[in-house]
Amino acid sequence: MKNNDLKLGYLYIVSTPIGNYSDISKRALIILKKVDFILAEDKRKIGLLLKYFNIKNKLYLYYEYNEKKNAKFFLDKIVKGNNVALVSDAGTPLINDPGYRIIKLCREKYKHIRIIPIPGPCSAIAALSASGLPTNRFCYEGFLSNKKNKRIKRLNELKYECRTLIICESKHRLINCLYDIKNIFGKNRYIMFTKELTKKWENFYGNTIENLIEWIEKNKNMIKGEIILIIDGYKTKNNDILPSHIIKSFLSLKKEIPIRKAINIISNIFSVKKNILYKMYIENK
């Protein structure tokens, strides 16, 4: 498992199950058994996984608050020929999880270190695949801000996004987030609620945002575990609807200059009729 050319170690990005241990790959098990160090965001969770598969290996804590320090420490280990596996709590590492810094350091300072992804489960993709919504183009947003003003600002930026949206949310903020989505996207936008994928209490429920809120408020025991929302993209109703990149440019520009100037500039740049831009401004207002 050594990089024989330079005697550098390898950095493996190892995907682990998101709930069902049977989903782990044979390749992942081989890597976890043979590496010199395993970096885990949660030693308890990964410890249980290793114990289940009778893997005895060194496990080190690697999470948000020590990532900067530990990235340099374990990079030195790799440079000296040690092989390191990076895992997250569950699923594919770096998707809303620590790991970015050590990858960035490898790419910038030691370009000869091989970084090898070991593919596997990803809750966002699993939810999308079973949602029944378009999968050819999608936008992964991860967790929205826990601050209402920032969350509303971001949702307004996504209002006219035509791609399917993937949003993660915690059980504590779910209802507030859904009400914000309803107020900004409209009560009839279709949304798929998913939770606890691959686990015993896995659940999918799809409906309009208004009906989903009503269903959740009647079934509050459902708000548990890892929650992912899959939201249908904005649907154009006629030829007057503009592409999302033009809308975003217009909405950003109108915050800085008078509306008439913003309309004139966007109209000239993108060859869009001024009356269409004005109509969109009124609707958005």
Secondary structure, DSSP 4 states (H G I P E B T S, - for coil): --BTTTTB-EEEEE-B-SS-GGG--HHHHHHHHH-SEEEES-HHHHHHHHHHTT----EEE--TTTHHHHHHHHHHHHHTT--EEEE-SSBSTTSSSS-HHHHHHHHHH-TTSEEEEE----HHHHHHHTT-S--SSEEEEEEPPSSHHHHHHHHHHHTT--SEEEEEE-TTTHHHHHHHHHHHH-TT-EEEEEESTTSTT-EEEEEEHHHHHHHHHH-GGG--S-EEEEEPPPPP-STTPPPHHHHHHHHHHTTTS-HHHHHHHHHHHHT--HHHHHHHHHHH-
